[in-house]
Amino acid sequence: MMMGFGFGGLGLILMVLFWIVIIVLAVWLVSRLFPQVTSITSPPARHIRQETDTSSEEILRRRYAAGEITKDEYEDMREELRK
């Protein structure tokens, strides 16, 4: 008595193709649900420093506006940040 595997060799190929399609769909679904935030290429180093400097100056302005530091301290700190 012969014990077959359904379609023989074709059944094996179809099973492998089925799982490949399932894996590709799962990867595609995950990539659509969680889009990549960062780009593949990183920005230049000076661009990162410029963002940090702007952020530091903004904090300094807020401290001066809140009265935490005097005008002289503000000007000294601002000049130090711009070096």
MDAnalysis code that builds the backbone (N, CA, C; Angstrom):
import MDAnalysis as mda
import numpy as np

u = mda.Universe.empty(249, n_residues=83, atom_resindex=np.repeat(np.arange(83), 3), trajectory=True)
u.add_TopologyAttr("name", ["N", "CA", "C"] * 83)
u.add_TopologyAttr("resid", np.arange(1, 84))
u.add_TopologyAttr("resname", ["MET", "MET", "MET", "GLY", "PHE", "GLY", "PHE", "GLY", "GLY", "LEU", "GLY", "LEU", "ILE", "LEU", "MET", "VAL", "LEU", "PHE", "TRP", "ILE", "VAL", "ILE", "ILE", "VAL", "LEU", "ALA", "VAL", "TRP", "LEU", "VAL", "SER", "ARG", "LEU", "PHE", "PRO", "GLN", "VAL", "THR", "SER", "ILE", "THR", "SER", "PRO", "PRO", "ALA", "ARG", "HIS", "ILE", "ARG", "GLN", "GLU", "THR", "ASP", "THR", "SER", "SER", "GLU", "GLU", "ILE", "LEU", "ARG", "ARG", "ARG", "TYR", "ALA", "ALA", "GLY", "GLU", "ILE", "THR", "LYS", "ASP", "GLU", "TYR", "GLU", "ASP", "MET", "ARG", "GLU", "GLU", "LEU", "ARG", "LYS"])
u.atoms.positions = np.array([
    [0.843, -1.160, 0.000],
    [0.000, 0.000, 0.000],
    [0.903, 1.243, 0.000],
    [0.603, 2.182, -0.861],
    [1.409, 3.401, -0.965],
    [0.836, 4.471, -0.039],
    [1.732, 5.126, 0.650],
    [1.300, 6.234, 1.502],
    [1.767, 7.525, 0.832],
    [0.849, 8.281, 0.346],
    [1.196, 9.495, -0.387],
    [1.169, 10.718, 0.513],
    [1.696, 11.780, 0.000],
    [1.712, 13.059, 0.705],
    [0.841, 14.066, -0.047],
    [-0.303, 13.693, -0.413],
    [-1.199, 14.615, -1.105],
    [-0.809, 14.764, -2.556],
    [-0.198, 15.846, -2.886],
    [0.185, 16.130, -4.262],
    [1.619, 15.714, -4.564],
    [2.249, 15.015, -3.690],
    [3.626, 14.586, -3.905],
    [4.577, 15.753, -3.783],
    [5.467, 15.891, -4.737],
    [6.446, 16.986, -4.736],
    [5.791, 18.341, -4.840],
    [4.678, 18.398, -5.573],
    [3.958, 19.661, -5.720],
    [3.410, 20.136, -4.375],
    [2.972, 19.203, -3.545],
    [2.454, 19.556, -2.221],
    [3.519, 20.189, -1.344],
    [4.745, 19.672, -1.426],
    [5.853, 20.242, -0.660],
    [6.171, 21.656, -1.124],
    [6.187, 21.854, -2.429],
    [6.467, 23.186, -2.987],
    [5.374, 24.165, -2.584],
    [4.120, 23.736, -2.655],
    [3.013, 24.613, -2.267],
    [3.066, 24.966, -0.785],
    [3.450, 24.017, 0.062],
    [3.549, 24.283, 1.490],
    [4.645, 25.315, 1.764],
    [5.791, 25.174, 1.113],
    [6.894, 26.120, 1.291],
    [6.469, 27.504, 0.800],
    [5.825, 27.575, -0.363],
    [5.350, 28.869, -0.876],
    [4.318, 29.492, 0.060],
    [3.443, 28.671, 0.628],
    [2.443, 29.163, 1.565],
    [3.108, 29.847, 2.758],
    [4.124, 29.208, 3.351],
    [4.787, 29.778, 4.521],
    [5.611, 31.009, 4.159],
    [6.185, 31.030, 2.977],
    [6.913, 32.233, 2.532],
    [5.953, 33.408, 2.414],
    [4.771, 33.165, 1.839],
    [3.770, 34.227, 1.715],
    [3.310, 34.692, 3.098],
    [3.091, 33.791, 4.021],
    [2.667, 34.154, 5.381],
    [3.741, 35.020, 6.058],
    [5.008, 34.635, 5.944],
    [6.095, 35.402, 6.572],
    [6.220, 36.780, 5.942],
    [6.143, 36.858, 4.613],
    [6.231, 38.159, 3.933],
    [5.069, 39.050, 4.355],
    [3.876, 38.514, 4.430],
    [2.722, 39.303, 4.874],
    [2.878, 39.775, 6.317],
    [3.411, 38.937, 7.176],
    [3.620, 39.330, 8.577],
    [4.629, 40.463, 8.678],
    [5.722, 40.364, 7.930],
    [6.737, 41.430, 7.943],
    [6.145, 42.718, 7.390],
    [5.389, 42.628, 6.311],
    [4.770, 43.809, 5.724],
    [3.792, 44.452, 6.716],
    [2.988, 43.633, 7.384],
    [2.009, 44.144, 8.344],
    [2.701, 44.853, 9.507],
    [3.747, 44.263, 10.034],
    [4.480, 44.885, 11.144],
    [5.106, 46.197, 10.690],
    [5.653, 46.230, 9.479],
    [6.277, 47.466, 8.994],
    [5.238, 48.561, 8.769],
    [4.011, 48.198, 8.425],
    [2.954, 49.190, 8.252],
    [2.415, 49.671, 9.595],
    [2.355, 48.784, 10.579],
    [1.849, 49.166, 11.893],
    [2.842, 50.019, 12.667],
    [4.125, 49.757, 12.486],
    [5.179, 50.480, 13.194],
    [6.142, 51.089, 12.187],
    [5.786, 52.232, 11.598],
    [6.661, 52.834, 10.584],
    [7.982, 53.276, 11.193],
    [9.001, 53.256, 10.375],
    [10.341, 53.622, 10.833],
    [10.407, 55.119, 11.034],
    [10.868, 55.549, 12.202],
    [10.908, 56.960, 12.538],
    [12.164, 57.615, 11.990],
    [13.287, 56.963, 12.108],
    [14.533, 57.539, 11.647],
    [14.820, 57.131, 10.222],
    [15.577, 57.958, 9.538],
    [15.948, 57.619, 8.174],
    [17.169, 56.703, 8.183],
    [17.465, 56.133, 7.038],
    [18.596, 55.219, 6.934],
    [19.909, 55.981, 7.085],
    [19.983, 57.156, 6.475],
    [21.208, 57.958, 6.601],
    [21.065, 58.901, 7.779],
    [22.121, 59.051, 8.535],
    [22.069, 59.940, 9.698],
    [22.420, 61.362, 9.267],
    [21.868, 62.354, 9.951],
    [22.160, 63.744, 9.587],
    [23.599, 64.095, 9.937],
    [24.137, 65.140, 9.310],
    [25.510, 65.554, 9.631],
    [25.646, 65.947, 11.096],
    [26.842, 65.822, 11.625],
    [27.086, 66.105, 13.047],
    [26.790, 67.560, 13.383],
    [27.116, 68.483, 12.500],
    [26.874, 69.897, 12.821],
    [25.387, 70.188, 12.917],
    [24.568, 69.448, 12.172],
    [23.118, 69.619, 12.257],
    [22.625, 69.234, 13.652],
    [23.153, 68.170, 14.195],
    [22.773, 67.726, 15.542],
    [23.212, 68.769, 16.564],
    [24.433, 69.287, 16.430],
    [24.919, 70.290, 17.363],
    [24.074, 71.553, 17.296],
    [23.663, 71.943, 16.092],
    [22.854, 73.140, 15.940],
    [21.522, 72.980, 16.671],
    [20.904, 71.810, 16.587],
    [19.657, 71.576, 17.315],
    [19.883, 71.670, 18.822],
    [21.001, 71.124, 19.306],
    [21.310, 71.164, 20.729],
    [21.533, 72.597, 21.175],
    [22.278, 73.384, 20.366],
    [22.528, 74.780, 20.723],
    [21.227, 75.560, 20.775],
    [20.368, 75.363, 19.815],
    [19.090, 76.068, 19.801],
    [18.286, 75.701, 21.039],
    [18.282, 74.464, 21.376],
    [17.559, 74.008, 22.548],
    [18.155, 74.615, 23.823],
    [19.480, 74.701, 23.900],
    [20.138, 75.283, 25.078],
    [19.817, 76.767, 25.196],
    [19.823, 77.448, 24.062],
    [19.496, 78.875, 24.090],
    [18.037, 79.100, 24.483],
    [17.174, 78.207, 24.049],
    [15.758, 78.317, 24.421],
    [15.593, 78.146, 25.935],
    [16.294, 77.196, 26.510],
    [16.241, 76.987, 27.968],
    [16.768, 78.222, 28.683],
    [17.859, 78.779, 28.158],
    [18.441, 79.988, 28.765],
    [17.444, 81.150, 28.712],
    [16.766, 81.313, 27.558],
    [15.766, 82.379, 27.438],
    [14.627, 82.192, 28.439],
    [14.215, 80.947, 28.599],
    [13.124, 80.679, 29.546],
    [13.543, 80.981, 30.974],
    [14.780, 80.630, 31.327],
    [15.255, 80.915, 32.688],
    [15.331, 82.419, 32.928],
    [15.776, 83.163, 31.904],
    [15.854, 84.622, 32.036],
    [14.447, 85.216, 32.147],
    [13.519, 84.725, 31.344],
    [12.145, 85.226, 31.374],
    [11.472, 84.910, 32.711],
    [11.830, 83.784, 33.312],
    [11.224, 83.405, 34.593],
    [11.873, 84.143, 35.767],
    [12.956, 84.874, 35.506],
    [13.620, 85.614, 36.566],
    [14.602, 84.785, 37.372],
    [14.988, 83.628, 36.869],
    [15.937, 82.770, 37.583],
    [17.364, 83.297, 37.498],
    [17.675, 84.030, 36.419],
    [19.023, 84.583, 36.253],
    [18.916, 86.063, 35.897],
    [19.991, 86.790, 36.158],
    [20.014, 88.224, 35.849],
    [20.385, 88.438, 34.388],
    [20.270, 89.692, 33.946],
    [20.599, 90.031, 32.564],
    [22.071, 89.764, 32.278],
    [22.944, 90.122, 33.218],
    [24.379, 89.882, 33.025],
    [24.681, 88.387, 32.914],
    [24.075, 87.594, 33.787],
    [24.270, 86.140, 33.727],
    [23.750, 85.582, 32.400],
    [22.599, 86.097, 31.951],
    [22.021, 85.656, 30.688],
    [22.973, 85.941, 29.529],
    [23.492, 87.152, 29.472],
    [24.392, 87.526, 28.370],
    [25.688, 86.724, 28.407],
    [26.235, 86.530, 29.607],
    [27.456, 85.726, 29.726],
    [27.218, 84.280, 29.268],
    [26.145, 83.698, 29.709],
    [25.834, 82.313, 29.341],
    [25.556, 82.187, 27.843],
    [24.864, 83.156, 27.291],
    [24.556, 83.119, 25.850],
    [25.841, 83.188, 25.027],
    [26.763, 84.057, 25.424],
    [28.047, 84.132, 24.717],
    [28.830, 82.825, 24.847],
    [28.775, 82.208, 26.007],
    [29.465, 80.936, 26.220],
    [28.882, 79.834, 25.328],
    [27.576, 79.847, 25.165],
    [26.926, 78.838, 24.329],
    [27.272, 79.009, 22.845],
    [27.492, 80.228, 22.425],
    [27.762, 80.496, 21.017],
    [29.200, 80.218, 20.608],
    [30.066, 79.911, 21.567],
    [31.475, 79.616, 21.247],
    [31.607, 78.290, 20.567],
])
